[in-house]
Amino acid sequence: MKFWLIFILIFFAVRYLLPIVLRLALGSFVRKQMRNGGFVVPPQAQPGPPPAPGQVRVDYVPPVARATEKPHDFKGGEYVDFEEVK
């Protein structure tokens, strides 16, 4: 009987009191972060002039990686035997 009473009390505490406590804690955390500027969205890059008709504007060009040199006598990869699993 004692077990069920404790179980019911814990259940109701988790079901009804925990959401209220979490809402208060998270609400104060969000207000604090907004006051301190914790959730700052970086400004967007300034757009340049629009491209002329028929031309393409590229905003970002990735750096060119050096091509890895393969040995001249390279005939292919290593053969790996496998078994199909059904």
Residue pairs with C-beta under 8 A, 6 or more apart in sequence:
32 38
33 39
45 59
48 57
50 57
51 57
